[in-house]
Amino acid sequence: MSEAFLSSDDFDEQAHQLYNQGRYDEALETLREGLAIYPNAVELRIGLGYAHLAREEFGWSRRAFEQALALKPDFLPARGRRR
């Protein structure tokens, strides 16, 4: 199946599976692929933040959470992570 037919939820689920396996580079790649198709997908931006956090890339993590908040200011998972 072509990636063009995957929903943002599909990308998010694939990235979660990779993240849970400790495959953070692949999770980031999957999230970026999803964001190329769904640039306003808040859940993908949150996933990006967590994947960067797991790699101790704190600046990139914060940026992803801030981008999620810019898209949806009342999204609590992002609000608590941008300290």
Sine and cosine of phi, psi and omega as CSV:
sin_phi,cos_phi,sin_psi,cos_psi,sin_omega,cos_omega
0.00,0.00,0.69,-0.73,0.01,-1.00
-0.95,0.32,0.56,-0.83,0.01,-1.00
-0.88,0.47,-0.41,0.91,0.01,-1.00
-0.88,0.47,-0.35,0.94,-0.01,-1.00
-0.99,-0.11,0.02,1.00,0.05,-1.00
-1.00,0.09,0.65,-0.76,0.07,-1.00
-0.99,0.13,0.19,-0.98,0.06,-1.00
-0.89,0.46,-0.55,0.83,0.07,-1.00
-0.90,0.44,-0.59,0.81,0.04,-1.00
-0.90,0.44,-0.71,0.70,0.04,-1.00
-0.89,0.47,-0.67,0.74,0.00,-1.00
-0.88,0.47,-0.70,0.72,0.00,-1.00
-0.91,0.42,-0.68,0.73,0.04,-1.00
-0.88,0.48,-0.69,0.73,-0.01,-1.00
-0.91,0.42,-0.64,0.77,0.05,-1.00
-0.87,0.49,-0.68,0.73,0.02,-1.00
-0.87,0.49,-0.71,0.70,0.01,-1.00
-0.91,0.42,-0.68,0.73,0.02,-1.00
-0.86,0.51,-0.73,0.69,-0.02,-1.00
-0.90,0.44,-0.38,0.93,0.05,-1.00
-1.00,-0.01,0.03,1.00,-0.02,-1.00
0.98,0.21,0.27,0.96,-0.03,-1.00
-0.99,-0.13,0.93,0.37,-0.15,-0.99
-0.92,0.39,-0.61,0.79,0.02,-1.00
-0.88,0.48,-0.69,0.72,0.00,-1.00
-0.94,0.35,-0.58,0.82,0.07,-1.00
-0.89,0.46,-0.70,0.71,0.04,-1.00
-0.87,0.50,-0.68,0.73,0.01,-1.00
-0.87,0.49,-0.70,0.71,0.01,-1.00
-0.89,0.46,-0.70,0.72,0.02,-1.00
-0.89,0.45,-0.66,0.75,0.03,-1.00
-0.91,0.42,-0.62,0.78,0.06,-1.00
-0.88,0.47,-0.69,0.73,0.03,-1.00
-0.90,0.44,-0.67,0.74,0.00,-1.00
-0.92,0.38,-0.45,0.89,0.07,-1.00
-0.90,0.43,-0.49,0.87,0.00,-1.00
-1.00,-0.08,-0.62,0.78,-0.06,-1.00
-0.84,-0.54,0.96,0.28,-0.11,-0.99
-0.91,0.42,-0.31,0.95,-0.01,-1.00
-0.98,-0.22,0.29,0.96,-0.01,-1.00
-0.99,0.16,0.97,-0.24,-0.05,-1.00
-0.86,0.50,-0.67,0.74,-0.05,-1.00
-0.89,0.46,-0.52,0.85,0.05,-1.00
-0.95,0.31,-0.60,0.80,0.06,-1.00
-0.91,0.40,-0.63,0.78,0.06,-1.00
-0.89,0.45,-0.71,0.71,0.04,-1.00
-0.86,0.52,-0.66,0.75,0.05,-1.00
-0.87,0.50,-0.67,0.74,0.02,-1.00
-0.88,0.48,-0.71,0.71,0.01,-1.00
-0.92,0.38,-0.62,0.78,0.01,-1.00
-0.91,0.42,-0.66,0.75,0.07,-1.00
-0.91,0.41,-0.62,0.78,0.03,-1.00
-0.88,0.48,-0.66,0.75,0.02,-1.00
-0.89,0.46,-0.49,0.87,0.03,-1.00
-1.00,-0.01,0.11,0.99,-0.01,-1.00
0.87,0.49,0.55,0.83,0.08,-1.00
-0.98,-0.18,0.97,0.24,-0.21,-0.98
-0.91,0.40,-0.62,0.79,0.03,-1.00
-0.90,0.44,-0.71,0.71,0.02,-1.00
-0.92,0.39,-0.59,0.81,0.03,-1.00
-0.89,0.46,-0.76,0.64,0.00,-1.00
-0.85,0.52,-0.68,0.73,0.00,-1.00
-0.86,0.51,-0.69,0.72,0.00,-1.00
-0.90,0.44,-0.67,0.74,0.02,-1.00
-0.91,0.41,-0.63,0.78,0.04,-1.00
-0.91,0.42,-0.60,0.80,0.05,-1.00
-0.91,0.41,-0.62,0.79,0.06,-1.00
-0.89,0.45,-0.67,0.74,0.03,-1.00
-0.92,0.40,-0.56,0.83,0.04,-1.00
-0.90,0.44,-0.56,0.83,0.01,-1.00
-0.98,0.20,-0.58,0.82,-0.05,-1.00
-0.56,-0.83,1.00,0.06,-0.12,-0.99
-0.85,0.53,-0.42,0.91,-0.04,-1.00
-1.00,-0.09,0.23,0.97,-0.05,-1.00
-0.98,0.18,0.98,-0.20,-0.13,-0.99
-0.87,0.50,-0.64,0.77,0.02,-1.00
-0.85,0.53,-0.52,0.85,0.02,-1.00
-0.98,0.17,-0.58,0.82,-0.03,-1.00
-0.89,0.46,-0.63,0.77,-0.03,-1.00
-0.97,0.25,-0.24,0.97,-0.10,-1.00
-0.98,-0.20,-0.09,1.00,-0.11,-0.99
-0.99,-0.15,0.37,0.93,0.00,-1.00
-0.91,0.41,0.00,0.00,0.00,0.00
